[in-house]
């Protein structure tokens, strides 16, 4: 599964989690802890494509999301992370 996350989705938690919920069907993800738990426990191959990260003015939320992505990528072989 390829998940494209652009700068618009990373600006705040409301938009991000609404999008994530639409991508990962059958799973309710409403926090970064729940996202981390899902990514660290799934066996599904997931490629996270993050675009336009540099264009986010306030990176406070986005940097927390990226930490979850990086930790999951480092811990699991089935999670890939690419910044475009």
KOLMARKOL-686919 format. One line per 2 residues: for each residue x, y, z of N, C-alpha, C. Coordinates in Angstrom, 1 decimal, always signed. Layout:
X,Y,Z,X,Y,Z,X,Y,Z ~ ...
// end
This chain:
+0.8,-1.2,+0.0,+0.0,+0.0,+0.0,+0.9,+1.2,+0.0 ~ +0.6,+2.2,-0.9,+1.3,+3.4,-0.9,+0.4,+4.5,-0.3
+1.0,+5.3,+0.6,+0.3,+6.3,+1.3,+1.0,+7.6,+1.0 ~ +0.3,+8.5,+0.3,+0.9,+9.8,-0.1,+0.4,+10.9,+0.9
+1.3,+11.5,+1.6,+1.0,+12.5,+2.6,+1.7,+13.8,+2.2 ~ +0.9,+14.8,+1.9,+1.5,+16.1,+1.5,+1.5,+17.1,+2.6
+2.0,+18.3,+2.3,+2.1,+19.3,+3.4,+0.7,+19.7,+3.9 ~ -0.3,+19.7,+3.2,-1.6,+20.0,+3.6,-2.1,+19.0,+4.7
-1.8,+17.8,+4.5,-2.3,+16.8,+5.5,-1.5,+16.8,+6.8 ~ -0.3,+17.4,+6.7,+0.6,+17.4,+7.9,+0.5,+18.7,+8.7
-0.4,+19.6,+8.3,-0.4,+20.9,+9.0,-1.1,+20.8,+10.4 ~ -2.1,+19.9,+10.6,-2.7,+19.8,+11.9,-3.2,+18.4,+12.1
-3.5,+18.0,+13.3,-3.9,+16.6,+13.6,-5.3,+16.3,+13.1 ~ -6.2,+17.3,+13.1,-7.5,+17.0,+12.6,-7.5,+16.5,+11.1
-6.9,+17.2,+10.2,-6.8,+16.9,+8.8,-6.0,+15.6,+8.7 ~ -4.9,+15.4,+9.4,-4.1,+14.3,+9.3,-4.8,+13.0,+9.6
-5.4,+13.0,+10.8,-6.1,+11.7,+11.3,-7.4,+11.4,+10.5 ~ -8.0,+12.4,+10.0,-9.2,+12.2,+9.1,-8.7,+11.5,+7.8
-7.6,+11.9,+7.3,-7.0,+11.3,+6.1,-6.5,+9.9,+6.4 ~ -5.8,+9.7,+7.5,-5.3,+8.4,+7.9,-6.4,+7.4,+8.1
-7.5,+7.8,+8.7,-8.6,+6.9,+8.9,-9.2,+6.5,+7.6 ~ -9.2,+7.3,+6.6,-9.7,+6.9,+5.3,-8.8,+6.0,+4.5
-7.5,+6.0,+4.9,-6.5,+5.1,+4.2,-6.5,+3.7,+4.8 ~ -6.4,+3.7,+6.1,-6.3,+2.4,+6.8,-7.7,+1.9,+7.3
-8.3,+1.2,+6.4,-9.7,+0.8,+6.7,-9.8,-0.2,+7.7 ~ -10.8,-0.2,+8.5,-11.0,-1.2,+9.6,-10.2,-0.9,+10.9
-9.5,+0.3,+10.9,-8.7,+0.6,+12.0,-9.0,+2.1,+12.4 ~ -9.3,+2.3,+13.6,-9.5,+3.7,+14.1,-8.2,+4.3,+14.7
-7.6,+5.3,+14.0,-6.4,+5.9,+14.4,-6.7,+7.3,+14.7 ~ -6.6,+7.7,+16.0,-6.9,+9.1,+16.3,-5.8,+9.8,+17.1
-4.7,+9.1,+17.2,-3.5,+9.8,+17.9,-2.2,+9.2,+17.4 ~ -1.2,+9.9,+17.7,+0.1,+9.5,+17.2,+0.5,+8.1,+17.9
+0.1,+7.9,+19.1,+0.4,+6.6,+19.8,-0.3,+5.5,+19.0 ~ -1.6,+5.7,+18.6,-2.3,+4.7,+17.9,-1.7,+4.4,+16.5
-1.2,+5.5,+15.9,-0.6,+5.3,+14.6,+0.7,+4.5,+14.8 ~ +1.5,+4.8,+15.8,+2.7,+4.1,+16.0,+2.4,+2.6,+16.3
+1.5,+2.4,+17.1,+1.1,+1.0,+17.5,+0.7,+0.3,+16.2 ~ -0.1,+0.9,+15.4,-0.5,+0.2,+14.1,+0.6,-0.1,+13.2
+1.5,+0.9,+13.0,+2.6,+0.7,+12.1,+3.6,-0.3,+12.6 ~ +3.7,-0.4,+13.9,+4.7,-1.4,+14.5,+4.1,-2.8,+14.6
+2.8,-2.9,+14.4,+2.2,-4.2,+14.5,+1.7,-4.8,+13.2 ~ +1.5,-4.0,+12.2,+1.0,-4.5,+11.0,+2.0,-5.3,+10.2
+1.5,-6.3,+9.4,+2.4,-7.0,+8.5,+2.3,-6.6,+7.1 ~ +1.3,-5.6,+6.9,+1.1,-5.1,+5.5,+2.3,-4.3,+5.1
+2.7,-4.4,+3.8,+3.7,-3.5,+3.3,+3.2,-2.2,+3.0 ~ +3.8,-1.2,+3.7,+3.3,+0.2,+3.6,+4.5,+1.1,+3.1
+4.2,+1.9,+2.1,+5.2,+2.8,+1.6,+4.6,+4.2,+1.9 ~ +5.3,+5.0,+2.8,+4.8,+6.3,+3.1,+5.6,+7.3,+2.3
+4.9,+8.0,+1.5,+5.5,+9.1,+0.6,+5.1,+10.4,+1.2 ~ +6.1,+11.2,+1.7,+5.8,+12.5,+2.2,+6.3,+13.5,+1.3
+5.4,+14.4,+0.8,+5.8,+15.4,-0.2,+5.6,+16.8,+0.4 ~ +6.5,+17.7,+0.0,+6.4,+19.1,+0.3,+6.5,+19.4,+1.8
+7.2,+18.6,+2.5,+7.4,+18.7,+4.0,+8.1,+20.1,+4.2 ~ +9.0,+20.5,+3.4,+9.8,+21.7,+3.6,+8.9,+23.0,+3.5
+7.7,+22.8,+2.9,+6.8,+24.0,+2.7,+5.9,+24.2,+3.9 ~ +5.9,+23.4,+4.9,+5.1,+23.5,+6.1,+5.7,+24.6,+7.0
+5.0,+25.7,+7.3,+5.5,+26.7,+8.1,+5.7,+26.3,+9.5 ~ +4.7,+25.8,+10.1,+4.7,+25.4,+11.5,+4.8,+23.8,+11.5
+6.0,+23.4,+11.8,+6.3,+21.9,+11.7,+6.1,+21.2,+13.1 ~ +5.5,+21.8,+14.0,+5.4,+21.2,+15.4,+4.7,+19.9,+15.3
+3.5,+19.8,+14.6,+2.8,+18.5,+14.5,+3.5,+17.6,+13.5 ~ +3.9,+18.2,+12.4,+4.5,+17.4,+11.3,+5.8,+16.7,+11.8
+6.6,+17.3,+12.6,+7.8,+16.7,+13.1,+7.5,+15.5,+14.0 ~ +6.4,+15.6,+14.7,+6.0,+14.4,+15.6,+5.5,+13.3,+14.7
+4.8,+13.6,+13.6,+4.4,+12.5,+12.7,+5.6,+11.9,+12.0 ~ +6.5,+12.7,+11.6,+7.7,+12.2,+10.9,+8.5,+11.3,+11.9
+8.6,+11.6,+13.2,+9.3,+10.8,+14.1,+8.6,+9.4,+14.2 ~ +7.3,+9.4,+14.2,+6.6,+8.1,+14.2,+6.9,+7.3,+13.0
+6.9,+8.0,+11.8,+7.2,+7.3,+10.6,+8.6,+6.7,+10.6 ~ +9.6,+7.5,+11.0,+11.0,+7.1,+11.0,+11.2,+6.0,+12.0
+10.6,+6.1,+13.2,+10.7,+5.0,+14.1,+10.2,+3.7,+13.6 ~ +9.0,+3.7,+12.9,+8.4,+2.6,+12.3,+9.2,+2.0,+11.2
+9.8,+2.9,+10.4,+10.6,+2.4,+9.3,+11.9,+1.7,+9.8 ~ +12.4,+2.3,+10.9,+13.7,+1.7,+11.4,+13.4,+0.4,+12.1
+12.2,+0.2,+12.7,+11.9,-1.0,+13.4,+11.3,-2.1,+12.6 ~ +10.7,-1.8,+11.4,+10.0,-2.8,+10.6,+10.5,-2.8,+9.2
+10.7,-4.0,+8.6,+11.1,-4.1,+7.2,+10.0,-3.8,+6.2 ~ +8.7,-3.9,+6.7,+7.6,-3.7,+5.8,+7.2,-2.3,+5.7
+7.8,-1.4,+6.4,+7.4,+0.1,+6.4,+8.6,+0.8,+5.7 ~ +8.2,+1.5,+4.6,+9.2,+2.3,+3.8,+8.8,+3.8,+4.0
+9.7,+4.6,+3.9,+9.5,+6.1,+4.0,+10.3,+6.8,+3.0 ~ +9.7,+7.6,+2.2,+10.3,+8.4,+1.2,+9.9,+9.9,+1.3
+10.8,+10.8,+1.3,+10.5,+12.2,+1.3,+10.7,+12.7,-0.1 ~ +9.7,+13.4,-0.7,+9.9,+13.9,-2.0,+9.9,+15.4,-2.0
// end
